[in-house]
Amino acid sequence: MRTAQGGKVYSTFFYIETRFPESAPIDRFVLDDDLCFGNFVRSFKNMAVEGQLIFDRPGKIDFASIQTLDRPPPDLVQKHPFIHFGNVFISPEGSNSSLKVAPPFNADFSKFRKLPNEENTHHVTRAVAKSGTFGMFEAPTWRNISSCSGYRVPYAINPDRDSNGAGLVYFANYFAFMDFADRKAMSENSKRDFMRSEIDSRALRHRKTCYLGNVNLDSSIEVEVDIFEDEARPEQIGFRYKIFRQSDQALICLSEAIKVLAR
């Protein structure tokens, strides 16, 4: 894909939500499992593409109950693993830290179902960037158990491991950066003592992530982590991550996740 001026255009993620219901936890799926996906795709003009996916083992999803391809029915989202993607088209302006929205000139999105502007997750990203939170830990049963506020874990980008084919820091590696940081936070900055087996067993239940920028391959980042505990369900641990570009302290990613410890 190219801009009208011939510049390169890439699709990048700016929002991702992942949810695993209790009836289908992430650790129930193993290597070589057969999976069946329902993929619901919409586009906002020629600037952004949204994907909502449900998946499970073959025969588990009642596809006959689906009446529209705009989005998966709420009851199926509650029963099966769910992923919500928001993609936007960008073009680097000379460095990975300066990415510009660049609608592709030579691509046709007319066959996609239309994404209403009010349902565009871009609005979620803007609100989160302003408030600094997705609000996942506002219920009275959640409490912050970090020993010290502002705890940060530094990480130097590995250009050979952390980059994608376009020379950008691969979006999926941000989850590895955050896992690296919450492991250290659970060991070093928690009022609750976690056993090594608990740290090793933590499994994702629900996560929301927004990307606000990127970083050069020769740069470093700092991951700020807050830890939360659900007093009603102590096996549920929450994390709020803020990833900063070390060179200018710009916030480039914000995420909140609920993980479950082995019982």
C-alpha positions as CSV (number, residue, x, y, z in Angstrom):
1,M,0.0,0.0,0.0
2,R,1.2,3.5,-0.8
3,T,0.2,7.1,-0.2
4,A,-0.8,9.4,-3.0
5,Q,2.8,10.6,-3.1
6,G,4.2,7.1,-3.3
7,G,5.2,6.8,0.4
8,K,5.1,3.4,2.2
9,V,2.0,2.7,4.3
10,Y,1.8,0.1,7.1
11,S,-1.1,-1.2,9.2
12,T,-0.4,-0.8,12.9
13,F,-2.4,-1.6,16.0
14,F,-3.6,1.2,18.3
15,Y,-6.0,-0.8,20.4
16,I,-6.2,-4.4,21.5
17,E,-8.6,-6.1,24.0
18,T,-8.3,-9.8,24.9
19,R,-10.8,-11.6,27.1
20,F,-10.9,-15.3,28.2
21,P,-14.0,-16.3,30.1
22,E,-13.8,-18.6,33.1
23,S,-15.3,-21.4,31.0
24,A,-12.5,-21.2,28.4
25,P,-9.3,-20.0,30.2
26,I,-6.2,-19.4,28.1
27,D,-4.3,-22.3,29.7
28,R,-7.0,-24.7,28.4
29,F,-5.7,-24.3,24.9
30,V,-2.5,-26.1,24.1
31,L,-0.1,-26.7,21.2
32,D,-1.6,-28.4,18.1
33,D,-5.2,-27.7,19.2
34,D,-7.6,-27.2,16.3
35,L,-9.5,-23.8,16.6
36,C,-12.4,-22.3,14.8
37,F,-12.6,-18.5,14.4
38,G,-15.4,-16.1,13.7
39,N,-13.9,-12.8,12.3
40,F,-16.0,-9.6,12.1
41,V,-14.4,-6.8,10.2
42,R,-15.4,-3.2,9.7
43,S,-13.6,-0.1,8.3
44,F,-13.7,3.6,9.1
45,K,-13.3,5.2,5.7
46,N,-9.9,4.2,4.3
47,M,-8.1,5.2,7.6
48,A,-8.8,2.4,10.1
49,V,-9.9,-1.2,10.3
50,E,-11.6,-2.9,13.2
51,G,-11.6,-6.6,13.8
52,Q,-13.6,-8.5,16.5
53,L,-12.9,-12.2,16.8
54,I,-14.3,-15.1,18.8
55,F,-12.7,-18.5,18.8
56,D,-12.9,-21.9,20.4
57,R,-12.4,-25.6,19.5
58,P,-14.5,-26.8,16.5
59,G,-18.2,-27.4,17.4
60,K,-18.1,-25.1,20.4
61,I,-19.4,-21.9,18.8
62,D,-23.0,-21.7,17.7
63,F,-22.4,-19.9,14.4
64,A,-26.0,-20.6,13.4
65,S,-27.2,-18.1,16.0
66,I,-25.2,-15.2,14.4
67,Q,-27.6,-12.8,12.7
68,T,-25.2,-10.1,11.5
69,L,-21.6,-9.9,10.6
70,D,-21.2,-6.4,12.1
71,R,-20.0,-7.8,15.4
72,P,-20.1,-11.0,17.4
73,P,-23.3,-11.4,19.6
74,P,-22.7,-10.5,23.2
75,D,-23.7,-13.9,24.5
76,L,-21.0,-15.6,22.4
77,V,-18.5,-13.0,23.5
78,Q,-19.3,-14.0,27.1
79,K,-18.9,-17.7,26.4
80,H,-15.8,-17.8,24.2
81,P,-12.3,-16.2,24.0
82,F,-12.7,-12.7,22.4
83,I,-10.2,-10.4,20.8
84,H,-10.9,-6.8,19.6
85,F,-8.4,-5.1,17.3
86,G,-8.1,-1.5,16.2
87,N,-5.8,-0.8,13.3
88,V,-4.7,2.4,11.6
89,F,-2.5,3.0,8.6
90,I,0.7,4.9,9.2
91,S,3.9,6.0,7.5
92,P,7.2,6.7,9.3
93,E,8.4,10.3,8.9
94,G,12.1,9.4,9.3
95,S,12.0,7.5,12.6
96,N,9.9,5.1,14.5
97,S,9.1,7.7,17.1
98,S,7.4,9.9,14.6
99,L,4.6,8.0,12.9
100,K,2.0,9.8,10.8
101,V,-1.5,8.6,9.9
102,A,-1.4,7.9,6.2
103,P,-4.5,6.6,4.4
104,P,-3.5,4.3,1.5
105,F,-4.3,5.7,-1.9
106,N,-4.3,2.4,-3.8
107,A,-6.6,0.3,-1.6
108,D,-10.3,-0.2,-1.8
109,F,-12.3,-0.6,1.5
110,S,-15.8,-0.3,0.0
111,K,-16.5,-4.0,0.5
112,F,-16.0,-3.8,4.3
113,R,-18.9,-3.1,6.5
114,K,-18.9,0.5,7.8
115,L,-17.6,1.3,11.3
116,P,-19.7,4.1,12.8
117,N,-17.4,6.9,14.1
118,E,-19.0,6.7,17.5
119,E,-17.9,3.0,17.8
120,N,-14.3,3.7,16.6
121,T,-11.9,2.5,19.4
122,H,-9.8,5.6,18.5
123,H,-12.1,7.4,20.9
124,V,-11.3,4.9,23.7
125,T,-7.6,5.4,23.0
126,R,-7.9,9.2,23.3
127,A,-9.9,9.0,26.5
128,V,-7.4,6.6,28.1
129,A,-4.4,8.8,27.1
130,K,-6.1,11.7,28.9
131,S,-7.2,9.8,32.0
132,G,-4.3,7.4,32.3
133,T,-6.6,4.4,33.0
134,F,-9.1,2.0,31.5
135,G,-10.9,2.0,34.8
136,M,-10.7,-1.8,35.2
137,F,-9.8,-1.5,39.0
138,E,-12.3,1.0,40.2
139,A,-14.6,-1.5,41.9
140,P,-14.4,-1.3,45.7
141,T,-13.0,-4.9,45.9
142,W,-9.8,-3.9,44.1
143,R,-7.0,-2.3,46.0
144,N,-3.5,-1.2,45.0
145,I,-0.9,-3.5,46.7
146,S,2.3,-1.9,45.2
147,S,4.9,-1.2,47.9
148,C,6.0,2.0,46.2
149,S,4.3,4.1,43.6
150,G,6.1,4.9,40.3
151,Y,7.9,1.6,40.2
152,R,9.6,1.3,36.8
153,V,11.4,-1.5,35.0
154,P,13.9,-0.4,32.3
155,Y,14.2,-2.4,29.0
156,A,16.6,-1.9,26.1
157,I,15.1,-2.6,22.8
158,N,16.8,-5.5,21.0
159,P,16.8,-4.6,17.3
160,D,17.2,-8.2,16.2
161,R,14.5,-9.7,18.3
162,D,12.0,-6.9,18.9
163,S,11.5,-5.6,15.3
164,N,9.1,-6.6,12.6
165,G,9.5,-6.7,8.8
166,A,8.8,-3.0,8.5
167,G,11.6,-2.0,10.9
168,L,9.2,-1.1,13.7
169,V,9.1,-2.4,17.2
170,Y,6.7,-5.3,16.8
171,F,3.4,-4.6,18.6
172,A,3.1,-8.1,20.1
173,N,6.5,-7.7,21.8
174,Y,5.0,-5.0,24.0
175,F,3.1,-7.8,25.9
176,A,6.5,-9.5,26.5
177,F,7.9,-6.2,27.8
178,M,4.9,-5.9,30.2
179,D,5.1,-9.5,31.3
180,F,8.8,-9.0,32.0
181,A,7.9,-5.9,34.1
182,D,5.0,-7.4,36.1
183,R,7.1,-10.4,37.0
184,K,9.7,-8.1,38.5
185,A,7.1,-6.0,40.2
186,M,5.5,-9.1,41.9
187,S,8.9,-10.1,43.2
188,E,10.2,-6.7,44.2
189,N,7.4,-4.2,44.7
190,S,4.4,-5.9,46.2
191,K,2.9,-5.7,49.7
192,R,1.7,-9.3,49.1
193,D,4.3,-12.0,49.1
194,F,3.9,-14.1,45.9
195,M,5.5,-17.5,45.7
196,R,7.6,-18.3,42.6
197,S,5.0,-20.9,41.6
198,E,2.2,-18.2,41.7
199,I,4.3,-15.8,39.5
200,D,5.0,-18.6,37.0
201,S,1.4,-19.7,36.9
202,R,-0.2,-16.3,36.2
203,A,-2.6,-16.6,33.2
204,L,-4.3,-13.8,31.4
205,R,-8.1,-13.4,31.9
206,H,-8.7,-9.9,30.5
207,R,-6.5,-7.2,29.0
208,K,-7.0,-3.8,27.3
209,T,-4.1,-2.0,25.6
210,C,-3.7,1.2,23.6
211,Y,-0.7,2.2,21.7
212,L,0.2,5.9,21.6
213,G,3.6,5.8,19.9
214,N,6.6,3.8,19.0
215,V,10.3,3.8,19.7
216,N,13.5,3.6,17.7
217,L,15.2,0.2,17.6
218,D,18.4,1.6,19.2
219,S,16.4,3.1,22.1
220,S,15.2,2.0,25.6
221,I,11.9,2.1,27.4
222,E,10.7,2.1,31.0
223,V,7.6,0.1,32.1
224,E,5.8,1.5,35.1
225,V,3.7,-1.1,36.9
226,D,1.0,-0.9,39.6
227,I,-0.3,-4.1,41.1
228,F,-3.9,-4.6,42.3
229,E,-5.6,-7.3,44.3
230,D,-9.2,-8.3,44.1
231,E,-10.2,-8.8,47.8
232,A,-13.3,-10.7,46.7
233,R,-11.2,-13.1,44.6
234,P,-7.6,-13.2,45.8
235,E,-6.5,-15.4,42.9
236,Q,-7.2,-12.4,40.6
237,I,-4.3,-9.9,40.3
238,G,-4.5,-6.7,38.3
239,F,-1.8,-4.8,36.6
240,R,-1.7,-1.2,35.2
241,Y,1.2,-0.6,32.8
242,K,2.5,2.6,31.4
243,I,5.4,2.4,28.9
244,F,7.6,5.4,28.5
245,R,10.1,6.2,25.8
246,Q,13.3,6.7,27.8
247,S,14.7,9.4,25.5
248,D,11.9,11.9,26.0
249,Q,9.7,10.3,28.6
250,A,6.8,10.2,26.2
251,L,4.0,7.8,27.1
252,I,3.8,5.3,24.2
253,C,1.6,2.5,25.6
254,L,-0.9,2.1,28.3
255,S,-2.5,-1.3,29.4
256,E,-4.5,-2.9,32.2
257,A,-4.7,-6.6,32.7
258,I,-6.3,-9.1,35.0
259,K,-4.4,-12.3,35.5
260,V,-5.4,-15.4,37.5
261,L,-3.0,-17.4,39.7
262,A,-3.2,-21.1,39.9
263,R,-5.4,-22.3,42.8
